[in-house]
Amino acid sequence: MIGHKETPGLGDRIETRKSNWVTEFEGRSLGNPAPREWNVKKNGGVFDQFTGATITPRAVVKAVQKSLIYFRQHQQIIQAQLNKPPSGHGPAVTPGDLTDESLSVEQP
């Protein structure tokens, strides 16, 4: 998590200094859990939500899943870029450059 504007005491539990909730993603992959279970428990998934704050955990779960799908679909390109020596030309891509449209991918 690089930043958020969540309500203190509710959605801010996505921060590791407030809760260990994000550690639920450790060891996960696109097949673990099954695609339909990539949701909060309230919606039939395997991930916990917070009392009084379901929207934030639901959004984070979906963002992590979309990121895994994006990586799988673009793994060769990403790895090639990571292995390239820095050119010193052009702007670096920052998390702020990423939009919902740039991350939209079709479900497998």
N, CA, C and O of each residue as an XYZ file, in Angstrom:
432
protein
N       0.853     -1.161      0.000
C       0.000      0.000      0.000
C       0.900      1.224      0.000
O       1.761      1.375      0.866
N       0.695      2.086     -0.969
C       1.536      3.274     -1.044
C       0.825      4.529     -0.575
O       1.462      5.564     -0.380
N      -0.468      4.455     -0.394
C      -1.221      5.596      0.098
C      -2.712      5.336      0.032
O      -3.174      4.472     -0.713
N      -3.455      6.091      0.817
C      -4.911      5.986      0.811
C      -5.511      7.196      1.485
O      -4.804      7.999      2.094
N      -6.824      7.322      1.372
C      -7.563      8.405      2.023
C      -8.764      7.798      2.753
O      -9.884      8.297      2.652
N      -8.515      6.745      3.470
C      -9.581      6.025      4.156
C      -9.925      6.664      5.495
O      -9.136      7.414      6.071
N     -11.121      6.348      5.970
C     -11.594      6.852      7.252
C     -10.769      6.248      8.385
O     -10.683      5.026      8.505
N     -10.164      7.096      9.214
C      -9.407      6.563     10.350
C     -10.283      5.655     11.209
O     -11.418      5.998     11.540
N      -9.743      4.501     11.562
C     -10.466      3.548     12.393
C     -11.326      2.572     11.611
O     -11.823      1.602     12.182
N     -11.512      2.803     10.322
C     -12.306      1.878      9.497
C     -11.429      1.332      8.375
O     -10.732      0.332      8.549
N     -11.472      1.996      7.224
C     -10.726      1.519      6.067
C      -9.225      1.616      6.204
O      -8.493      1.006      5.425
N      -8.754      2.369      7.177
C      -7.295      2.511      7.314
C      -6.628      1.249      7.845
O      -5.407      1.213      7.998
N      -7.408      0.225      8.124
C      -6.808     -1.032      8.579
C      -6.120     -1.798      7.452
O      -5.635     -2.911      7.658
N      -6.080     -1.202      6.263
C      -5.281     -1.767      5.183
C      -3.803     -1.456      5.409
O      -2.940     -2.034      4.748
N      -3.510     -0.555      6.331
C      -2.118     -0.223      6.674
C      -1.545     -1.290      7.594
O      -2.210     -1.735      8.530
N      -0.315     -1.698      7.328
C       0.309     -2.730      8.162
C       0.577     -2.247      9.579
O       0.687     -3.062     10.494
N       0.684     -0.942      9.778
C       0.906     -0.460     11.148
C      -0.388     -0.470     11.968
O      -0.352     -0.334     13.191
N      -1.527     -0.632     11.293
C      -2.816     -0.670     11.979
C      -3.382     -2.086     12.102
O      -4.134     -2.383     13.030
N      -3.012     -2.956     11.157
C      -3.592     -4.301     11.104
C      -2.697     -5.197     10.243
O      -1.944     -4.714      9.397
N      -2.793     -6.482     10.469
C      -2.033     -7.413      9.622
C      -2.909     -7.966      8.494
O      -2.579     -8.997      7.908
N      -4.003     -7.303      8.188
C      -4.949     -7.768      7.182
C      -4.278     -8.036      5.840
O      -4.574     -9.048      5.205
N      -3.395     -7.169      5.397
C      -2.777     -7.344      4.077
C      -1.920     -8.598      3.999
O      -1.607     -9.057      2.900
N      -1.534     -9.161      5.135
C      -0.726    -10.387      5.100
C      -1.542    -11.582      4.603
O      -0.981    -12.637      4.306
N      -2.868    -11.416      4.512
C      -3.702    -12.494      3.956
C      -3.350    -12.795      2.506
O      -3.708    -13.856      1.995
N      -2.652    -11.877      1.832
C      -2.294    -12.075      0.431
C      -0.982    -12.832      0.261
O      -0.660    -13.268     -0.844
N      -0.229    -12.990      1.329
C       1.045    -13.698      1.234
C       0.812    -15.141      0.805
O      -0.044    -15.835      1.355
N       1.583    -15.583     -0.184
C       1.480    -16.946     -0.673
C       0.311    -17.185     -1.606
O       0.092    -18.316     -2.040
N      -0.444    -16.145     -1.924
C      -1.596    -16.301     -2.824
C      -1.146    -16.226     -4.277
O      -0.093    -15.672     -4.591
N      -1.961    -16.793     -5.150
C      -1.717    -16.742     -6.582
C      -3.075    -16.733     -7.278
O      -4.114    -16.787     -6.620
N      -3.064    -16.666     -8.583
C      -4.348    -16.661     -9.300
C      -5.146    -17.930     -9.071
O      -6.373    -17.909     -9.162
N      -4.483    -19.024     -8.777
C      -5.185    -20.272     -8.512
C      -5.408    -20.545     -7.033
O      -6.025    -21.549     -6.677
N      -4.922    -19.680     -6.182
C      -5.051    -19.857     -4.730
C      -5.396    -18.535     -4.076
O      -4.501    -17.758     -3.743
N      -6.664    -18.270     -3.888
C      -7.823    -19.142     -4.043
C      -8.302    -19.208     -5.495
O      -7.760    -18.545     -6.380
N      -9.329    -20.024     -5.711
C      -9.939    -20.121     -7.034
C     -10.458    -18.738     -7.439
O     -10.798    -17.937     -6.568
N     -10.526    -18.439     -8.746
C     -10.936    -17.103     -9.202
C     -12.228    -16.578     -8.570
O     -12.300    -15.397     -8.230
N     -13.228    -17.408     -8.409
C     -14.501    -16.934     -7.849
C     -14.403    -16.621     -6.356
O     -15.285    -15.968     -5.798
N     -13.334    -17.084     -5.712
C     -13.165    -16.833     -4.281
C     -12.295    -15.612     -3.978
O     -12.018    -15.312     -2.817
N     -11.868    -14.913     -5.031
C     -11.119    -13.672     -4.839
C     -12.113    -12.568     -4.493
O     -12.425    -11.710     -5.319
N     -12.597    -12.609     -3.267
C     -13.545    -11.617     -2.767
C     -13.534    -11.697     -1.254
O     -12.903    -12.581     -0.674
N     -14.234    -10.773     -0.617
C     -14.354    -10.827      0.833
C     -15.370    -11.901      1.213
O     -16.207    -12.294      0.400
N     -15.287    -12.364      2.441
C     -16.174    -13.450      2.900
C     -17.644    -13.093      2.755
O     -18.464    -13.954      2.435
N     -17.983    -11.832      2.987
C     -19.378    -11.383      2.870
C     -19.932    -11.656      1.472
O     -21.137    -11.843      1.303
N     -19.053    -11.678      0.475
C     -19.457    -11.912     -0.907
C     -19.060    -13.296     -1.403
O     -18.958    -13.517     -2.610
N     -18.834    -14.236     -0.473
C     -18.532    -15.607     -0.850
C     -17.061    -15.897     -1.097
O     -16.707    -16.975     -1.574
N     -16.207    -14.937     -0.775
C     -14.772    -15.123     -0.976
C     -14.084    -15.638      0.270
O     -14.738    -16.048      1.229
N     -12.762    -15.613      0.252
C     -11.985    -16.149      1.363
C     -11.309    -15.074      2.211
O     -10.714    -15.387      3.242
N     -11.394    -13.813      1.791
C     -10.699    -12.749      2.504
C     -11.612    -12.060      3.516
O     -12.783    -11.796      3.242
N     -11.053    -11.778      4.682
C     -11.812    -11.082      5.728
C     -12.106     -9.654      5.296
O     -11.375     -9.062      4.502
N     -13.187     -9.118      5.832
C     -13.477     -7.698      5.681
C     -13.433     -7.070      7.065
O     -13.295     -7.775      8.064
N     -13.548     -5.761      7.129
C     -13.540     -5.081      8.416
C     -14.969     -4.788      8.830
O     -15.822     -4.525      7.983
N     -15.233     -4.832     10.112
C     -16.547     -4.439     10.600
C     -16.771     -2.980     10.247
O     -15.964     -2.122     10.603
N     -17.842     -2.699      9.562
C     -18.173     -1.328      9.184
C     -17.451     -0.837      7.940
O     -17.661      0.300      7.518
N     -16.603     -1.669      7.344
C     -15.861     -1.230      6.149
C     -15.650     -2.420      5.217
O     -14.638     -3.116      5.298
N     -16.603     -2.637      4.349
C     -16.493     -3.735      3.388
C     -15.959     -3.237      2.046
O     -15.296     -3.987      1.330
N     -16.235     -1.999      1.703
C     -15.867     -1.473      0.386
C     -14.353     -1.478      0.188
O     -13.868     -1.900     -0.861
N     -13.612     -1.016      1.181
C     -12.156     -0.954      1.050
C     -11.540     -2.340      0.880
O     -10.783     -2.542     -0.069
N     -11.828     -3.301      1.753
C     -11.248     -4.631      1.552
C     -11.655     -5.246      0.208
O     -10.839     -5.889     -0.453
N     -12.890     -5.053     -0.188
C     -13.356     -5.582     -1.475
C     -12.534     -4.979     -2.617
O     -12.120     -5.694     -3.529
N     -12.302     -3.676     -2.567
C     -11.532     -3.001     -3.613
C     -10.073     -3.462     -3.621
O      -9.488     -3.644     -4.688
N      -9.485     -3.652     -2.443
C      -8.094     -4.104     -2.376
C      -7.972     -5.527     -2.909
O      -7.037     -5.827     -3.651
N      -8.899     -6.403     -2.546
C      -8.866     -7.787     -3.038
C      -8.927     -7.795     -4.562
O      -8.154     -8.499     -5.212
N      -9.832     -7.023     -5.126
C      -9.962     -6.976     -6.585
C      -8.718     -6.368     -7.237
O      -8.300     -6.818     -8.303
N      -8.125     -5.351     -6.609
C      -6.916     -4.729     -7.161
C      -5.745     -5.714     -7.160
O      -4.973     -5.760     -8.118
N      -5.613     -6.492     -6.100
C      -4.537     -7.488     -6.045
C      -4.764     -8.543     -7.119
O      -3.828     -8.930     -7.818
N      -5.998     -9.009     -7.252
C      -6.299    -10.010     -8.272
C      -6.014     -9.460     -9.675
O      -5.405    -10.145    -10.496
N      -6.451     -8.228     -9.950
C      -6.196     -7.625    -11.260
C      -4.698     -7.474    -11.518
O      -4.238     -7.654    -12.645
N      -3.944     -7.145    -10.480
C      -2.496     -7.003    -10.623
C      -1.849     -8.331    -10.982
O      -0.946     -8.382    -11.817
N      -2.311     -9.410    -10.348
C      -1.783    -10.742    -10.664
C      -2.119    -11.147    -12.100
O      -1.289    -11.732    -12.796
N      -3.328    -10.834    -12.533
C      -3.731    -11.141    -13.908
C      -2.890    -10.330    -14.888
O      -2.399    -10.861    -15.884
N      -2.730     -9.048    -14.601
C      -1.924     -8.184    -15.464
C      -0.496     -8.709    -15.558
O       0.069     -8.778    -16.650
N       0.086     -9.076    -14.429
C       1.455     -9.593    -14.435
C       1.541    -10.864    -15.273
O       2.468    -11.023    -16.066
N       0.584    -11.763    -15.102
C       0.621    -13.010    -15.872
C       0.545    -12.724    -17.374
O       1.253    -13.348    -18.165
N      -0.310    -11.785    -17.757
C      -0.481    -11.482    -19.177
C       0.704    -10.731    -19.777
O       0.913    -10.775    -20.989
N       1.475    -10.046    -18.945
C       2.575     -9.217    -19.433
C       3.922     -9.597    -18.812
O       4.852     -8.790    -18.802
N       4.025    -10.801    -18.305
C       5.204    -11.220    -17.549
C       6.502    -11.087    -18.355
O       7.500    -10.590    -17.833
N       6.501    -11.515    -19.594
C       7.731    -11.449    -20.394
C       8.176    -10.005    -20.609
O       9.363     -9.698    -20.500
N       7.243     -9.134    -20.909
C       7.576     -7.720    -21.131
C       8.092     -7.090    -19.840
O       9.082     -6.360    -19.861
N       7.435     -7.365    -18.730
C       7.847     -6.808    -17.440
C       9.245     -7.290    -17.078
O      10.097     -6.496    -16.679
N       9.478     -8.574    -17.216
C      10.793     -9.111    -16.869
C      11.883     -8.565    -17.779
O      12.998     -8.313    -17.322
N      11.580     -8.380    -19.062
C      12.552     -7.807    -19.979
C      12.902     -6.382    -19.572
O      14.066     -5.983    -19.619
N      11.887     -5.616    -19.169
C      12.124     -4.240    -18.730
C      12.936     -4.195    -17.443
O      13.797     -3.332    -17.274
N      12.661     -5.119    -16.543
C      13.400     -5.152    -15.286
C      14.863     -5.532    -15.497
O      15.733     -5.102    -14.740
N      15.134     -6.338    -16.522
C      16.494     -6.789    -16.797
C      17.279     -5.816    -17.673
O      18.484     -5.986    -17.860
N      16.608     -4.801    -18.210
C      17.262     -3.806    -19.051
C      18.039     -2.822    -18.192
O      17.559     -2.404    -17.138
N      19.242     -2.448    -18.637
C      19.952     -1.411    -17.891
C      19.224     -0.077    -18.045
O      18.632      0.176    -19.094
N      19.255      0.777    -17.030
C      18.578      2.072    -17.121
C      19.131      2.887    -18.287
O      20.344      2.948    -18.488
N      18.252      3.501    -19.041
C      18.692      4.264    -20.207
C      18.914      5.726    -19.869
O      19.672      6.417    -20.549
N      18.262      6.193    -18.832
C      18.373      7.602    -18.484
C      17.510      8.482    -19.364
O      17.540      9.706    -19.242
N      16.734      7.864    -20.258
C      15.870      8.624    -21.154
C      14.418      8.377    -20.788
O      14.037      7.257    -20.447
N      13.621      9.411    -20.860
C      12.192      9.275    -20.634
C      11.841      9.211    -19.165
O      12.672      8.878    -18.320
N      10.607      9.534    -18.878
C      10.162      9.539    -17.479
C       9.935      8.129    -16.959
O       9.570      7.229    -17.716
N      10.150      7.947    -15.686
C       9.850      6.671    -15.038
C       8.355      6.577    -14.814
O       7.696      7.592    -14.589
N       7.818      5.384    -14.872
C       6.411      5.169    -14.570
C       6.274      5.079    -13.061
O       6.997      4.333    -12.401
N       5.346      5.842    -12.532
C       5.098      5.822    -11.091
C       3.705      5.260    -10.845
O       2.890      5.230    -11.767
N       3.407      4.811     -9.615
C       2.062      4.291     -9.338
C       0.957      5.282     -9.675
O      -0.149      4.876    -10.031
N       1.242      6.575     -9.567
C       0.235      7.586     -9.896
C      -0.121      7.621    -11.371
O      -1.172      8.141    -11.746
N       0.754      7.066    -12.216
C       0.496      7.023    -13.654
C      -0.514      5.945    -14.023
O      -1.098      5.991    -15.106
N      -0.725      4.985    -13.145
C      -1.604      3.863    -13.444
C      -3.047      4.254    -13.179
O      -3.361      4.833    -12.138
N      -3.907      3.943    -14.105
C      -5.332      4.234    -13.972
C      -6.107      2.934    -14.047
O      -5.555      1.893    -14.401
N      -7.388      2.996    -13.713
C      -8.229      1.814    -13.827
C      -8.223      1.278    -15.256
O      -8.224      0.066    -15.468
N      -8.219      2.203    -16.257
C      -8.217      1.764    -17.642
C      -6.917      1.070    -18.004
O      -6.928      0.070    -18.723
N      -5.784      1.592    -17.512
C      -4.521      0.978    -17.877
C      -4.344     -0.378    -17.224
O      -3.537     -1.184    -17.686
N      -5.082     -0.643    -16.157
C      -4.974     -1.923    -15.467
C      -6.114     -2.880    -15.807
O      -6.140     -4.014    -15.329
N      -7.055     -2.422    -16.634
C      -8.202     -3.295    -16.889
C      -7.759     -4.475    -17.746
O      -7.105     -4.317    -18.777
N      -8.130     -5.635    -17.293
C      -7.818     -6.875    -17.993
C      -9.044     -7.770    -17.947
O      -9.884     -7.667    -17.053
N      -9.120     -8.633    -18.916
C     -10.234     -9.573    -18.925
C      -9.927    -10.743    -17.997
O      -8.778    -11.166    -17.867
N     -10.963    -11.252    -17.362
C     -10.814    -12.410    -16.514
C     -10.474    -13.616    -17.377
O     -10.967    -13.731    -18.499
N      -9.629    -14.526    -16.863
C      -9.279    -15.719    -17.646
C     -10.469    -16.648    -17.825
O     -10.345    -17.696    -18.459
